[in-house]
């Protein structure tokens, strides 16, 4: 559990640096569609319990892993003084149940907010808009762009440049040209720098 917690901390550090997107691990599980179409009955139902599909899977996993880590540490510290592996495995199963329940309780209040945010993103088109690169750089494989919206918070988009385009650093203005419907990644073009006014 400590290793998993460390991996999630590293992931969020990379996310803050703009090296990866927060939704890079997201699952295609729409809350309004039939679970069978994507993941099957049992796995889909398990994911739906912790609100995956409405809440980004990275957020759900982070909360689940943190709660499981706390539960395992507390249970083993107070109830497993002999450090029995068998008892520890039993506590791991108990920690999973505690983690799932806790994750559900923590993420449930966020569902309406995430639903409104998703509806706002879908309602306001960004094709043709100008944004600013927020990742360390943007190239032909990956990048993140912040596009200001007239109503609500700015949109953070996963985007990339054309195949032959040179990478551009953070802060560069880019125009959103199109979106790949299959991947949800936008295609952008760097705008020429505006010369300073003498």
C-alpha beads as a LAMMPS data file, in Angstrom:
LAMMPS data file: protein, C-alpha beads

198 atoms
197 bonds

1 atom types
1 bond types

-500.0 500.0 xlo xhi
-500.0 500.0 ylo yhi
-500.0 500.0 zlo zhi

Masses

1 110.0

Atoms # bond

1 1 1 0.000 0.000 0.000
2 1 1 2.890 2.350 0.707
3 1 1 4.310 1.658 -2.759
4 1 1 0.923 2.385 -4.360
5 1 1 0.607 5.578 -2.329
6 1 1 4.087 6.625 -3.455
7 1 1 3.169 5.976 -7.095
8 1 1 0.072 8.164 -6.778
9 1 1 2.118 10.960 -5.186
10 1 1 4.584 10.785 -8.091
11 1 1 1.684 10.852 -10.559
12 1 1 0.223 13.998 -8.980
13 1 1 3.659 15.659 -8.957
14 1 1 3.963 14.990 -12.693
15 1 1 0.416 16.294 -13.157
16 1 1 1.260 19.527 -11.351
17 1 1 4.304 19.910 -13.601
18 1 1 2.102 19.366 -16.653
19 1 1 3.951 16.228 -17.771
20 1 1 0.778 14.106 -17.725
21 1 1 -2.930 14.852 -17.791
22 1 1 -5.173 14.243 -14.803
23 1 1 -7.558 12.249 -16.980
24 1 1 -4.846 10.180 -18.693
25 1 1 -6.049 7.056 -16.870
26 1 1 -9.735 7.746 -17.267
27 1 1 -12.176 4.982 -18.129
28 1 1 -14.814 5.284 -20.829
29 1 1 -17.762 4.740 -18.490
30 1 1 -20.616 7.159 -19.001
31 1 1 -22.993 7.268 -16.046
32 1 1 -25.985 7.431 -18.381
33 1 1 -25.071 4.460 -20.598
34 1 1 -25.354 0.722 -20.169
35 1 1 -22.367 -0.664 -18.312
36 1 1 -22.346 -3.781 -20.508
37 1 1 -21.267 -1.686 -23.472
38 1 1 -17.932 -0.837 -21.880
39 1 1 -16.791 -3.015 -18.995
40 1 1 -19.331 -5.739 -18.356
41 1 1 -21.694 -6.240 -15.431
42 1 1 -19.445 -6.856 -12.443
43 1 1 -16.432 -4.587 -13.173
44 1 1 -18.691 -1.773 -14.374
45 1 1 -20.910 -2.035 -11.315
46 1 1 -17.862 -1.957 -9.013
47 1 1 -16.548 1.174 -10.723
48 1 1 -19.962 2.806 -10.620
49 1 1 -20.087 2.282 -6.829
50 1 1 -17.143 4.660 -6.356
51 1 1 -18.459 7.091 -9.012
52 1 1 -15.893 6.331 -11.712
53 1 1 -17.269 7.851 -14.892
54 1 1 -18.483 10.977 -13.138
55 1 1 -15.312 11.575 -11.100
56 1 1 -11.879 11.235 -12.809
57 1 1 -10.488 7.769 -12.146
58 1 1 -7.196 9.237 -10.907
59 1 1 -9.037 11.136 -8.163
60 1 1 -11.022 8.030 -7.183
61 1 1 -7.892 5.846 -7.085
62 1 1 -5.999 8.436 -5.050
63 1 1 -8.728 8.616 -2.411
64 1 1 -9.135 4.824 -2.340
65 1 1 -5.403 4.170 -1.993
66 1 1 -5.004 6.829 0.716
67 1 1 -7.903 5.427 2.756
68 1 1 -6.654 1.862 2.348
69 1 1 -3.131 2.896 3.398
70 1 1 -4.429 4.620 6.536
71 1 1 -6.668 1.647 7.388
72 1 1 -3.899 -0.933 6.900
73 1 1 -1.428 1.061 9.002
74 1 1 -3.867 1.640 11.863
75 1 1 -5.206 -1.945 11.914
76 1 1 -1.764 -3.535 11.822
77 1 1 -0.310 -1.158 14.381
78 1 1 -3.022 -1.714 16.977
79 1 1 -4.348 -5.206 16.215
80 1 1 -1.381 -7.091 14.738
81 1 1 1.504 -6.744 17.213
82 1 1 2.967 -10.069 16.084
83 1 1 3.237 -8.890 12.472
84 1 1 1.436 -11.963 11.155
85 1 1 1.212 -12.028 7.354
86 1 1 -2.060 -13.941 7.511
87 1 1 -3.631 -11.358 9.791
88 1 1 -2.201 -8.582 7.623
89 1 1 -3.862 -10.075 4.531
90 1 1 -7.172 -10.130 6.384
91 1 1 -6.699 -6.487 7.325
92 1 1 -5.906 -5.673 3.681
93 1 1 -9.291 -7.083 2.641
94 1 1 -10.957 -5.103 5.418
95 1 1 -9.071 -1.980 4.349
96 1 1 -10.390 -2.407 0.805
97 1 1 -13.980 -2.494 2.057
98 1 1 -13.343 0.548 4.278
99 1 1 -11.666 2.325 1.358
100 1 1 -14.544 1.666 -1.039
101 1 1 -17.130 2.921 1.464
102 1 1 -15.033 5.976 2.320
103 1 1 -14.355 6.766 -1.343
104 1 1 -18.063 6.591 -2.112
105 1 1 -18.889 8.969 0.748
106 1 1 -16.150 11.432 -0.216
107 1 1 -16.803 11.499 -3.973
108 1 1 -20.600 11.493 -3.894
109 1 1 -20.928 15.251 -3.088
110 1 1 -18.634 15.980 -6.062
111 1 1 -20.863 14.209 -8.625
112 1 1 -23.296 17.121 -9.278
113 1 1 -20.388 19.543 -9.632
114 1 1 -18.534 17.259 -12.069
115 1 1 -21.736 16.708 -14.063
116 1 1 -22.259 20.474 -14.453
117 1 1 -18.603 20.918 -15.377
118 1 1 -18.824 18.221 -18.044
119 1 1 -22.040 19.704 -19.443
120 1 1 -20.393 23.132 -19.610
121 1 1 -17.383 21.709 -21.456
122 1 1 -19.608 19.921 -23.947
123 1 1 -21.861 22.933 -24.464
124 1 1 -19.187 25.507 -25.201
125 1 1 -17.182 24.717 -28.345
126 1 1 -13.489 25.580 -28.318
127 1 1 -12.689 24.965 -31.992
128 1 1 -11.251 28.189 -33.350
129 1 1 -10.495 29.585 -29.895
130 1 1 -7.053 30.693 -28.732
131 1 1 -5.491 29.139 -25.640
132 1 1 -2.226 29.096 -23.732
133 1 1 0.046 26.065 -23.318
134 1 1 0.022 24.977 -19.651
135 1 1 2.186 21.847 -19.865
136 1 1 5.989 22.155 -19.772
137 1 1 5.878 22.028 -23.542
138 1 1 3.561 20.939 -26.344
139 1 1 4.649 18.760 -29.229
140 1 1 3.094 16.426 -31.788
141 1 1 2.332 13.785 -29.151
142 1 1 1.084 15.585 -26.038
143 1 1 0.338 18.897 -24.386
144 1 1 -2.217 20.758 -22.286
145 1 1 -3.888 24.018 -23.252
146 1 1 -5.929 26.399 -21.119
147 1 1 -8.787 28.086 -22.967
148 1 1 -10.664 30.912 -21.274
149 1 1 -14.452 30.641 -21.314
150 1 1 -16.877 33.550 -21.149
151 1 1 -18.931 31.741 -18.488
152 1 1 -17.295 29.610 -15.836
153 1 1 -13.801 28.337 -15.208
154 1 1 -11.170 27.974 -17.953
155 1 1 -11.093 24.660 -19.828
156 1 1 -7.937 22.533 -19.645
157 1 1 -7.658 20.542 -22.878
158 1 1 -5.420 17.667 -23.877
159 1 1 -3.967 18.795 -27.177
160 1 1 -1.059 18.293 -29.560
161 1 1 0.590 19.984 -32.498
162 1 1 0.769 18.748 -36.070
163 1 1 3.272 16.026 -36.961
164 1 1 5.863 18.378 -38.493
165 1 1 5.437 21.184 -35.959
166 1 1 8.250 22.176 -33.623
167 1 1 7.583 21.829 -29.863
168 1 1 6.531 25.024 -28.096
169 1 1 7.122 25.919 -24.429
170 1 1 4.674 26.753 -21.657
171 1 1 2.951 30.095 -22.144
172 1 1 2.812 29.915 -25.943
173 1 1 -0.473 30.968 -27.515
174 1 1 -2.033 28.329 -29.766
175 1 1 -5.187 28.111 -31.842
176 1 1 -7.454 25.088 -31.438
177 1 1 -8.066 23.678 -34.917
178 1 1 -9.967 20.424 -34.501
179 1 1 -10.615 17.476 -32.201
180 1 1 -10.120 13.746 -32.669
181 1 1 -13.512 12.286 -31.746
182 1 1 -12.018 8.892 -30.859
183 1 1 -9.375 10.105 -28.416
184 1 1 -10.820 13.478 -27.383
185 1 1 -7.427 15.106 -28.063
186 1 1 -7.448 18.502 -29.778
187 1 1 -5.171 19.545 -32.618
188 1 1 -3.576 22.954 -32.119
189 1 1 -1.358 25.331 -34.094
190 1 1 1.143 27.689 -32.510
191 1 1 0.476 31.358 -33.180
192 1 1 3.322 33.603 -34.318
193 1 1 4.784 35.685 -31.538
194 1 1 3.597 39.297 -31.495
195 1 1 6.550 41.656 -31.925
196 1 1 6.991 44.208 -29.136
197 1 1 5.712 47.726 -29.768
198 1 1 8.548 50.283 -29.810

Bonds

1 1 1 2
2 1 2 3
3 1 3 4
4 1 4 5
5 1 5 6
6 1 6 7
7 1 7 8
8 1 8 9
9 1 9 10
10 1 10 11
11 1 11 12
12 1 12 13
13 1 13 14
14 1 14 15
15 1 15 16
16 1 16 17
17 1 17 18
18 1 18 19
19 1 19 20
20 1 20 21
21 1 21 22
22 1 22 23
23 1 23 24
24 1 24 25
25 1 25 26
26 1 26 27
27 1 27 28
28 1 28 29
29 1 29 30
30 1 30 31
31 1 31 32
32 1 32 33
33 1 33 34
34 1 34 35
35 1 35 36
36 1 36 37
37 1 37 38
38 1 38 39
39 1 39 40
40 1 40 41
41 1 41 42
42 1 42 43
43 1 43 44
44 1 44 45
45 1 45 46
46 1 46 47
47 1 47 48
48 1 48 49
49 1 49 50
50 1 50 51
51 1 51 52
52 1 52 53
53 1 53 54
54 1 54 55
55 1 55 56
56 1 56 57
57 1 57 58
58 1 58 59
59 1 59 60
60 1 60 61
61 1 61 62
62 1 62 63
63 1 63 64
64 1 64 65
65 1 65 66
66 1 66 67
67 1 67 68
68 1 68 69
69 1 69 70
70 1 70 71
71 1 71 72
72 1 72 73
73 1 73 74
74 1 74 75
75 1 75 76
76 1 76 77
77 1 77 78
78 1 78 79
79 1 79 80
80 1 80 81
81 1 81 82
82 1 82 83
83 1 83 84
84 1 84 85
85 1 85 86
86 1 86 87
87 1 87 88
88 1 88 89
89 1 89 90
90 1 90 91
91 1 91 92
92 1 92 93
93 1 93 94
94 1 94 95
95 1 95 96
96 1 96 97
97 1 97 98
98 1 98 99
99 1 99 100
100 1 100 101
101 1 101 102
102 1 102 103
103 1 103 104
104 1 104 105
105 1 105 106
106 1 106 107
107 1 107 108
108 1 108 109
109 1 109 110
110 1 110 111
111 1 111 112
112 1 112 113
113 1 113 114
114 1 114 115
115 1 115 116
116 1 116 117
117 1 117 118
118 1 118 119
119 1 119 120
120 1 120 121
121 1 121 122
122 1 122 123
123 1 123 124
124 1 124 125
125 1 125 126
126 1 126 127
127 1 127 128
128 1 128 129
129 1 129 130
130 1 130 131
131 1 131 132
132 1 132 133
133 1 133 134
134 1 134 135
135 1 135 136
136 1 136 137
137 1 137 138
138 1 138 139
139 1 139 140
140 1 140 141
141 1 141 142
142 1 142 143
143 1 143 144
144 1 144 145
145 1 145 146
146 1 146 147
147 1 147 148
148 1 148 149
149 1 149 150
150 1 150 151
151 1 151 152
152 1 152 153
153 1 153 154
154 1 154 155
155 1 155 156
156 1 156 157
157 1 157 158
158 1 158 159
159 1 159 160
160 1 160 161
161 1 161 162
162 1 162 163
163 1 163 164
164 1 164 165
165 1 165 166
166 1 166 167
167 1 167 168
168 1 168 169
169 1 169 170
170 1 170 171
171 1 171 172
172 1 172 173
173 1 173 174
174 1 174 175
175 1 175 176
176 1 176 177
177 1 177 178
178 1 178 179
179 1 179 180
180 1 180 181
181 1 181 182
182 1 182 183
183 1 183 184
184 1 184 185
185 1 185 186
186 1 186 187
187 1 187 188
188 1 188 189
189 1 189 190
190 1 190 191
191 1 191 192
192 1 192 193
193 1 193 194
194 1 194 195
195 1 195 196
196 1 196 197
197 1 197 198
